Amino acid sequence: MIRTTLENKWDKYWKDPNTVVWHKNIIGVYHVSAIGCDHQHLEPEDHSGPCLRQTFYQYVAPVEKNLKSKGNLNQGTVMHKEAERIYQIKRSYSIIEFPLAKSINKDIAATGSVDVVDFLDNNEVLVLDFKTSSEWTFPKGKNDRQITHFDQVYIYAALLQNFVFGNTKRISHLKVVYLNKHDQFTGEQEMEYVNNIGLSKLLDFSNRCKKLHGHLVDYRNKIYSCNGSYLPNREPMKWCKYCDYKNCCRENVIGGEALKTYTKGEVGALYAKETGKSPIWRGNYTKAYKDFEKGYKVE
């Protein structure tokens, strides 16, 4: 983090008025990256999302990102585009940002965009996805594989193999390439594509689309589900503490509905219990605590 008293002028220099909004949150249209597969059998630290409840909130009560988050996301976009551009120069038989759309049923469509589809020799195809990362989230080695990152590229590959290529091409491998946003350190992980596994993940993804769609339609039509709430179940994962919706999620409310009010002492106790650390250092609240406190309505 840059420590400065200067005002953040990100909007002035980086906000692009021509930016196309890919995730328009239209009920019935669901992006692969926002749905993923069900991994609730994993420990939260091994699960990096997506979470259906978080996606639900993004559709019905979206939160405006702060400038730091906007800059972080934009940095990832900039690196993605540059990495794709260079890749295509080196591999002229590749296609970048390969668009995909597939109907799941008459009410639901899946969409996505594959970072790179690389056509190899012998009618084989490599499907590649870029992921921007940081020092803290970069894989530690070949065995430090984030399965939820491979879900997205696996679903893309299953759609390509079974509904685009058919018997004309064979997807042989999947690759996730990690780009460190600080120093451009670039690492890659690769796995063989197995179509039966791809079809299984595609079915899981389709079922999750249907589940989310049901909750969104109920909310739109003001029909309560059997548990008395419009909300999908929580899907605990490693990024919950940074989620824009963690306060609403904790209280099981939506948007402007009433949130419980806490005292600073109560929030400090919750912080200490969750992190094992004191919220105060040398007489002042720590930055980590202040970030934690944003998830609570404090009196």
C-alpha positions as CSV (number, residue, x, y, z in Angstrom):
1,M,0.0,0.0,0.0
2,I,1.2,3.5,-0.8
3,R,1.2,5.7,2.3
4,T,0.4,9.2,1.3
5,T,-1.8,12.2,2.2
6,L,-2.4,12.9,-1.5
7,E,-6.0,12.6,-2.7
8,N,-6.6,9.6,-5.0
9,K,-7.4,10.9,-8.5
10,W,-8.0,7.5,-10.1
11,D,-11.2,8.6,-11.7
12,K,-9.5,11.6,-13.4
13,Y,-6.7,9.6,-15.0
14,W,-7.9,6.0,-15.3
15,K,-11.7,5.9,-15.6
16,D,-12.3,5.1,-19.3
17,P,-15.6,6.6,-20.6
18,N,-15.6,4.0,-23.5
19,T,-15.3,1.0,-21.2
20,V,-17.8,-1.8,-22.1
21,V,-19.7,-3.3,-19.1
22,W,-19.5,-7.0,-19.6
23,H,-21.4,-8.0,-16.5
24,K,-24.7,-6.2,-16.9
25,N,-26.5,-8.4,-14.3
26,I,-29.5,-9.2,-16.4
27,I,-31.7,-11.8,-14.7
28,G,-31.5,-14.9,-16.9
29,V,-28.0,-14.2,-18.2
30,Y,-25.1,-15.6,-16.1
31,H,-21.4,-15.3,-16.6
32,V,-19.2,-18.3,-16.0
33,S,-16.9,-16.4,-13.7
34,A,-19.8,-15.3,-11.5
35,I,-21.2,-18.8,-11.0
36,G,-18.5,-21.4,-11.0
37,C,-18.9,-24.8,-9.4
38,D,-20.0,-26.0,-6.0
39,H,-17.0,-26.5,-3.7
40,Q,-18.6,-26.4,-0.3
41,H,-16.9,-29.7,0.6
42,L,-13.6,-27.7,0.7
43,E,-12.3,-25.7,3.7
44,P,-13.0,-22.0,3.2
45,E,-9.2,-21.3,2.8
46,D,-9.1,-23.7,-0.1
47,H,-12.2,-22.1,-1.8
48,S,-11.8,-18.8,-3.7
49,G,-15.3,-18.5,-5.0
50,P,-17.5,-17.5,-6.7
51,C,-20.3,-17.4,-4.1
52,L,-23.9,-17.5,-5.2
53,R,-25.0,-15.3,-2.4
54,Q,-22.4,-12.6,-3.4
55,T,-23.6,-12.9,-7.0
56,F,-27.2,-12.5,-5.9
57,Y,-26.3,-9.3,-4.1
58,Q,-24.5,-8.0,-7.2
59,Y,-27.7,-8.4,-9.1
60,V,-30.2,-7.0,-6.7
61,A,-28.3,-4.5,-4.5
62,P,-24.9,-3.7,-6.1
63,V,-22.4,-1.7,-4.1
64,E,-20.3,1.0,-5.7
65,K,-16.6,0.1,-5.6
66,N,-14.2,2.4,-3.8
67,L,-11.3,4.0,-5.7
68,K,-8.8,1.5,-4.3
69,S,-10.9,-1.4,-5.5
70,K,-11.5,0.2,-8.9
71,G,-7.8,0.7,-9.4
72,N,-7.0,-2.8,-8.3
73,L,-9.6,-4.3,-10.8
74,N,-8.5,-1.9,-13.6
75,Q,-4.9,-2.9,-13.1
76,G,-5.9,-6.5,-13.7
77,T,-7.8,-5.5,-16.8
78,V,-4.8,-3.6,-18.2
79,M,-2.4,-6.5,-17.6
80,H,-4.9,-9.0,-19.1
81,K,-5.2,-7.0,-22.3
82,E,-1.5,-6.5,-22.7
83,A,-0.7,-10.2,-22.0
84,E,-3.3,-11.3,-24.5
85,R,-2.0,-8.9,-27.1
86,I,1.6,-10.1,-26.8
87,Y,0.4,-13.8,-26.7
88,Q,-1.4,-13.4,-30.0
89,I,1.7,-11.7,-31.7
90,K,3.8,-14.7,-30.7
91,R,1.0,-17.3,-31.5
92,S,-0.7,-16.0,-34.6
93,Y,-3.0,-19.1,-34.7
94,S,-4.5,-18.2,-31.4
95,I,-7.8,-16.3,-30.7
96,I,-8.1,-13.9,-27.8
97,E,-11.3,-13.1,-26.0
98,F,-13.2,-15.9,-27.7
99,P,-16.9,-15.2,-26.9
100,L,-19.2,-18.0,-25.7
101,A,-23.0,-18.1,-25.1
102,K,-25.1,-21.2,-24.4
103,S,-28.7,-21.6,-23.6
104,I,-29.3,-23.7,-20.5
105,N,-33.1,-23.7,-20.8
106,K,-35.7,-21.3,-22.2
107,D,-35.1,-18.8,-19.4
108,I,-31.4,-19.1,-18.7
109,A,-28.3,-18.4,-20.8
110,A,-24.6,-18.8,-19.9
111,T,-22.0,-16.4,-21.2
112,G,-18.3,-16.0,-21.0
113,S,-15.2,-15.0,-22.8
114,V,-12.1,-17.2,-23.1
115,D,-8.9,-15.3,-22.7
116,V,-6.9,-17.5,-25.2
117,V,-7.9,-20.4,-27.5
118,D,-4.6,-21.6,-29.0
119,F,-4.7,-23.9,-32.0
120,L,-1.8,-26.4,-31.9
121,D,-0.6,-29.1,-34.2
122,N,-2.5,-32.3,-34.8
123,N,-5.9,-30.6,-34.4
124,E,-5.2,-30.1,-30.7
125,V,-6.3,-27.0,-28.8
126,L,-5.0,-25.3,-25.6
127,V,-7.4,-23.2,-23.5
128,L,-5.7,-20.6,-21.4
129,D,-6.9,-18.2,-18.7
130,F,-5.0,-15.2,-17.3
131,K,-5.3,-14.5,-13.5
132,T,-3.8,-11.3,-12.0
133,S,-2.5,-11.8,-8.5
134,S,-0.4,-10.3,-5.8
135,E,2.5,-11.4,-3.6
136,W,0.0,-12.7,-1.1
137,T,-2.2,-14.7,-3.5
138,F,0.3,-16.0,-5.9
139,P,0.6,-19.8,-6.0
140,K,3.5,-21.0,-3.9
141,G,4.4,-23.8,-6.3
142,K,3.2,-26.5,-8.8
143,N,1.3,-28.3,-6.0
144,D,-0.4,-25.2,-4.7
145,R,-3.2,-25.5,-7.2
146,Q,-6.4,-23.4,-6.8
147,I,-9.0,-25.8,-8.1
148,T,-11.7,-23.0,-8.3
149,H,-9.4,-21.1,-10.8
150,F,-9.4,-24.2,-13.0
151,D,-13.2,-24.5,-12.8
152,Q,-13.7,-21.5,-15.0
153,V,-11.3,-22.6,-17.8
154,Y,-12.6,-26.2,-17.5
155,I,-16.2,-25.0,-18.1
156,Y,-15.1,-22.9,-21.1
157,A,-13.3,-25.9,-22.5
158,A,-16.3,-28.1,-22.1
159,L,-18.5,-25.6,-23.9
160,L,-15.9,-25.3,-26.7
161,Q,-15.3,-29.0,-27.1
162,N,-19.0,-30.1,-27.0
163,F,-20.8,-27.2,-28.6
164,V,-18.2,-25.5,-30.9
165,F,-15.5,-27.9,-32.0
166,G,-17.2,-31.3,-31.8
167,N,-15.1,-33.9,-33.6
168,T,-13.1,-31.3,-35.6
169,K,-10.7,-30.3,-32.8
170,R,-9.6,-31.9,-29.5
171,I,-8.9,-29.8,-26.5
172,S,-5.8,-31.4,-25.0
173,H,-4.7,-29.1,-22.1
174,L,-5.9,-26.2,-19.9
175,K,-3.5,-23.6,-18.5
176,V,-3.9,-20.9,-15.9
177,V,-1.3,-18.1,-16.1
178,Y,-0.7,-16.0,-13.0
179,L,0.4,-12.4,-13.5
180,N,1.9,-10.6,-10.4
181,K,0.5,-7.0,-10.5
182,H,3.5,-5.7,-8.7
183,D,6.5,-6.8,-10.7
184,Q,4.9,-8.8,-13.6
185,F,6.4,-12.1,-12.3
186,T,4.5,-14.7,-14.4
187,G,3.9,-18.3,-13.5
188,E,1.8,-21.0,-15.1
189,Q,0.0,-24.1,-14.1
190,E,-1.3,-26.7,-16.5
191,M,-3.5,-29.8,-16.5
192,E,-4.8,-32.3,-19.1
193,Y,-8.4,-31.8,-20.3
194,V,-10.7,-34.7,-19.7
195,N,-14.1,-34.3,-21.4
196,N,-16.0,-36.4,-18.9
197,I,-14.8,-34.1,-16.1
198,G,-15.6,-31.1,-18.2
199,L,-19.1,-32.3,-18.7
200,S,-19.5,-32.9,-15.0
201,K,-18.3,-29.4,-14.2
202,L,-20.6,-28.0,-16.9
203,L,-23.6,-29.8,-15.3
204,D,-22.6,-28.4,-11.9
205,F,-22.4,-24.9,-13.3
206,S,-25.8,-25.2,-15.1
207,N,-27.4,-26.4,-11.8
208,R,-25.9,-23.4,-10.0
209,C,-27.3,-21.1,-12.7
210,K,-30.8,-22.5,-12.2
211,K,-30.5,-22.2,-8.4
212,L,-29.4,-18.5,-8.6
213,H,-32.1,-17.8,-11.2
214,G,-34.8,-19.2,-8.9
215,H,-33.7,-16.9,-6.1
216,L,-33.6,-13.9,-8.3
217,V,-37.0,-14.5,-9.9
218,D,-38.5,-15.1,-6.4
219,Y,-37.0,-11.8,-5.3
220,R,-38.2,-10.0,-8.3
221,N,-41.7,-11.4,-7.9
222,K,-41.6,-11.1,-4.1
223,I,-42.1,-14.8,-3.5
224,Y,-40.4,-16.1,-0.3
225,S,-38.6,-19.4,-0.6
226,C,-39.2,-22.2,1.9
227,N,-36.7,-20.8,4.4
228,G,-38.4,-17.4,4.6
229,S,-35.7,-15.6,2.7
230,Y,-34.8,-14.7,-0.9
231,L,-31.1,-15.3,-0.2
232,P,-29.1,-18.3,-1.5
233,N,-27.2,-20.1,1.2
234,R,-23.9,-18.7,2.3
235,E,-20.8,-20.3,0.6
236,P,-17.9,-19.6,2.9
237,M,-14.6,-18.9,1.1
238,K,-11.2,-17.4,1.7
239,W,-12.3,-13.9,0.5
240,C,-15.4,-13.5,2.7
241,K,-13.7,-10.9,4.9
242,Y,-13.1,-8.6,1.9
243,C,-16.6,-9.0,0.4
244,D,-18.6,-5.8,-0.2
245,Y,-21.7,-7.5,1.0
246,K,-20.3,-9.2,4.2
247,N,-22.4,-6.9,6.5
248,C,-25.7,-7.8,4.7
249,C,-24.7,-11.4,4.4
250,R,-23.9,-11.7,8.1
251,E,-27.3,-10.2,9.0
252,N,-29.2,-12.0,6.3
253,V,-30.6,-8.8,4.9
254,I,-30.7,-7.2,1.4
255,G,-29.6,-3.7,0.5
256,G,-31.3,-1.0,2.5
257,E,-32.9,-3.4,5.0
258,A,-32.1,-2.8,8.7
259,L,-28.7,-3.8,9.9
260,K,-27.9,-4.4,13.5
261,T,-26.0,-1.6,15.2
262,Y,-22.7,-2.4,17.1
263,T,-20.5,-0.5,19.4
264,K,-16.8,-0.1,18.7
265,G,-16.1,-2.4,21.7
266,E,-18.3,-5.1,20.3
267,V,-16.7,-4.9,16.8
268,G,-13.2,-4.9,18.4
269,A,-14.1,-8.0,20.3
270,L,-15.3,-9.7,17.1
271,Y,-12.1,-8.7,15.4
272,A,-9.9,-10.1,18.2
273,K,-11.8,-13.3,18.1
274,E,-11.6,-13.7,14.4
275,T,-8.0,-12.7,13.9
276,G,-6.4,-13.3,17.3
277,K,-5.0,-9.7,17.2
278,S,-5.7,-6.6,19.1
279,P,-7.6,-3.9,17.2
280,I,-5.4,-1.2,18.8
281,W,-1.7,-0.6,18.3
282,R,0.2,2.2,20.2
283,G,-3.1,3.8,21.2
284,N,-4.7,3.9,17.7
285,Y,-6.9,1.5,15.8
286,T,-5.0,-0.5,13.2
287,K,-5.6,-0.2,9.5
288,A,-6.6,-3.9,9.4
289,Y,-9.2,-3.2,12.1
290,K,-10.5,-0.2,10.3
291,D,-11.0,-2.4,7.2
292,F,-12.7,-5.0,9.3
293,E,-15.0,-2.4,10.9
294,K,-16.4,-1.4,7.4
295,G,-18.4,-4.6,7.5
296,Y,-20.4,-3.4,10.5
297,K,-22.9,-0.6,11.2
298,V,-21.1,1.1,14.2
299,E,-22.9,3.6,16.4
